[in-house]
Amino acid sequence: MQFGRLMGTGLMVLGLLLISIQAGLFFGHKREANPSPAPAPSTTTPRELPIPAILGGVLLAGGAIVFLMGRRRDEPDPAHAVK
């Protein structure tokens, strides 16, 4: 396997891993700190940025580009190939 395709595959796998981690954090079971029958006061908390998902998407896209652009150096360009 060529270096570019190997690196592209590695980046795509890492991107998918980060996206799956974010999905697990997002859809995982959330525990309540103090389960009480009284209603909790309504407070708004700032939303956190999904850093693993954003980074995973960037790595997935970058890996796809590296994978598709990677070709063997000893292969001639299609315009100069022997037919």
BABA-532849 format. One line per 2 residues: number of its first residue (from 1); their letters; for each residue x, y, z of N, C-alpha, C, O, CB. Coordinates in steps of 0.1 Angstrom, whole numbers. Glycine has a CB too. Example, Ala and Ser with C-alpha at 12.3 -4.5 7.8 and 13.67 -1.06 7.14 Angstrom:
BEGIN
1 = AS = 132 -57 78 123 -45 78 132 -33 78 142 -33 85 113 -45 90  128 -22 71 137 -11 71 129 0 79 134 11 80 141 -6 57 .
//
This chain:
BEGIN
1 = MQ = 9 -12 0 0 0 0 9 12 0 19 13 7 -10 0 12  5 22 -8 13 34 -9 12 43 4 3 41 12 9 42 -21 .
3 = FG = 22 52 6 22 60 18 10 69 19 4 70 30 35 68 18  6 75 8 -5 85 8 -18 78 11 -26 83 19 -6 92 -5 .
5 = RL = -20 66 6 -32 58 8 -32 53 23 -43 53 29 -34 47 -1  -21 49 28 -20 44 42 -23 56 51 -30 54 61 -6 38 44 .
7 = MG = -17 68 49 -19 79 58 -34 84 57 -40 87 67 -10 90 54  -40 83 45 -54 87 43 -63 78 50 -72 82 57 -57 88 28 .
9 = TG = -60 65 50 -68 55 57 -67 57 72 -77 56 79 -64 41 53  -55 60 77 -53 62 91 -60 74 96 -67 74 106 -38 63 94 .
11 = LM = -60 85 88 -67 97 92 -82 95 92 -89 100 101 -64 108 82  -87 87 82 -102 85 82 -106 76 93 -117 78 99 -105 78 68 .
13 = VL = -98 66 97 -101 58 109 -101 66 121 -110 64 130 -91 46 110  -91 75 123 -91 83 135 -103 93 135 -108 95 146 -78 91 135 .
15 = GL = -106 98 124 -118 107 123 -131 100 127 -139 105 134 -120 113 109  -133 88 122 -145 80 126 -145 76 140 -155 76 147 -145 67 117 .
17 = LL = -133 74 146 -132 71 160 -136 83 169 -143 81 178 -117 66 164  -131 95 165 -135 107 172 -150 110 171 -156 114 181 -127 118 167 .
19 = IS = -155 108 159 -170 110 158 -178 100 166 -188 104 172 -174 109 143  -173 88 167 -181 78 175 -179 81 190 -189 78 197 -175 64 172 .
21 = IQ = -168 86 194 -166 90 208 -176 101 211 -183 101 222 -152 95 211  -177 111 202 -187 122 205 -201 117 205 -209 122 213 -185 133 194 .
23 = AG = -204 108 196 -218 102 196 -220 95 209 -232 96 214 -220 93 184  -211 88 214 -212 81 227 -214 90 238 -222 88 247 -200 72 229 .
25 = LF = -207 102 238 -209 112 248 -222 119 247 -228 122 257 -197 122 248  -227 121 235 -239 128 233 -251 119 236 -261 124 243 -240 133 219 .
27 = FG = -251 107 232 -262 98 234 -261 89 246 -270 81 249 -264 89 222  -251 91 254 -249 82 266 -258 86 277 -265 96 276 -234 84 271 .
29 = HK = -259 77 287 -267 79 298 -262 91 307 -251 91 311 -268 66 307  -271 100 309 -267 112 317 -273 109 332 -285 107 333 -273 125 311 .
31 = RE = -264 110 341 -268 108 355 -272 122 361 -265 132 358 -257 101 363  -282 122 369 -286 134 376 -278 134 389 -278 124 397 -301 134 378 .
33 = AN = -273 146 392 -264 147 404 -273 145 417 -268 138 426 -257 161 404  -284 151 418 -293 151 430 -307 147 426 -315 156 423 -292 164 438 .
35 = PS = -310 134 425 -324 131 421 -334 134 432 -334 127 442 -325 116 418  -341 145 431 -351 148 441 -364 151 434 -365 154 423 -346 161 449 .
37 = PA = -375 149 442 -388 150 436 -391 165 433 -400 168 425 -399 144 445  -384 174 439 -387 189 437 -382 193 424 -371 188 419 -381 197 449 .
39 = PA = -389 202 417 -384 206 404 -372 215 405 -370 223 415 -395 214 396  -362 213 396 -350 220 397 -352 234 392 -360 236 383 -339 213 389 .
41 = PS = -344 244 397 -346 257 392 -341 258 377 -332 251 373 -338 267 401  -348 266 370 -345 267 356 -333 276 354 -333 288 355 -357 273 348 .
43 = TT = -322 270 351 -309 277 348 -304 273 334 -305 261 331 -298 275 359  -300 282 327 -294 279 314 -279 278 315 -272 286 321 -298 290 304 .
45 = TP = -274 267 309 -260 265 309 -255 267 295 -262 263 285 -256 251 314  -243 273 293 -238 274 279 -235 261 273 -230 252 280 -226 283 279 .
47 = RE = -238 260 260 -236 247 253 -221 246 250 -214 255 247 -244 246 240  -216 234 252 -202 231 249 -200 228 234 -209 222 228 -197 219 258 .
49 = LP = -189 232 228 -186 228 215 -183 213 214 -175 209 222 -175 237 209  -188 206 204 -184 192 203 -171 190 196 -170 187 184 -195 184 195 .
51 = IP = -160 193 204 -146 193 198 -143 180 191 -138 180 180 -136 196 209  -146 168 198 -142 155 191 -149 154 177 -143 148 168 -145 144 200 .
53 = AI = -162 158 176 -169 156 164 -164 166 153 -162 162 142 -184 159 166  -161 178 157 -155 188 147 -142 183 142 -139 183 130 -154 202 153 .
55 = LG = -133 179 152 -120 174 148 -121 161 140 -113 159 130 -111 172 160  -130 153 143 -132 140 136 -137 143 122 -132 136 113 -142 131 143 .
57 = GV = -145 152 120 -150 156 107 -139 161 98 -138 158 86 -161 166 107  -130 170 104 -119 175 97 -109 164 93 -104 164 82 -112 186 105 .
59 = LL = -106 155 102 -97 144 99 -103 135 89 -95 130 80 -94 137 112  -116 132 90 -122 124 80 -121 130 66 -118 123 56 -137 121 84 .
61 = AG = -124 143 65 -123 149 52 -109 150 47 -106 147 35 -129 163 52  -100 153 56 -86 154 52 -80 140 48 -73 139 38 -77 159 63 .
63 = GA = -84 130 55 -80 116 51 -86 112 38 -79 105 30 -85 106 62  -98 116 35 -104 112 22 -96 119 11 -94 113 0 -119 116 21 .
65 = IV = -92 132 13 -85 139 3 -71 133 1 -67 131 -11 -83 154 7  -64 130 12 -51 123 11 -52 110 4 -43 106 -4 -44 122 25 .
67 = FL = -62 102 7 -64 89 1 -66 90 -14 -61 82 -21 -76 82 8  -75 99 -18 -78 100 -32 -66 107 -40 -65 103 -52 -90 109 -34 .
69 = MG = -59 115 -34 -48 122 -41 -35 113 -41 -26 116 -49 -45 135 -35  -34 104 -32 -22 96 -31 -21 86 -43 -31 78 -45 -21 88 -18 .
71 = RR = -11 86 -50 -9 76 -61 6 73 -61 14 79 -55 -13 82 -75  9 62 -68 23 57 -68 31 67 -76 27 72 -86 23 43 -74 .
73 = RD = 43 69 -71 52 78 -78 57 72 -91 60 80 -101 64 82 -69  58 59 -92 63 53 -105 52 52 -115 55 48 -127 69 40 -102 .
75 = EP = 40 55 -112 29 55 -122 30 68 -130 31 79 -125 15 54 -115  30 67 -143 29 79 -151 16 86 -150 6 80 -147 33 76 -166 .
77 = DP = 16 99 -154 3 106 -154 -6 99 -165 0 94 -175 5 121 -157  -19 100 -163 -27 94 -173 -26 100 -187 -28 93 -197 -42 95 -169 .
79 = AH = -22 113 -188 -20 119 -201 -7 114 -208 -7 114 -220 -19 134 -199  3 109 -200 15 104 -206 16 89 -206 27 83 -208 27 110 -199 .
81 = AV = 6 82 -202 6 67 -201 7 61 -215 2 66 -225 -6 62 -193  14 49 -215 15 42 -227 2 34 -229 -3 27 -220 27 32 -227 .
83 = K = -4 35 -241 -17 28 -243 -15 15 -251 -25 9 -254 -26 37 -251 .
//
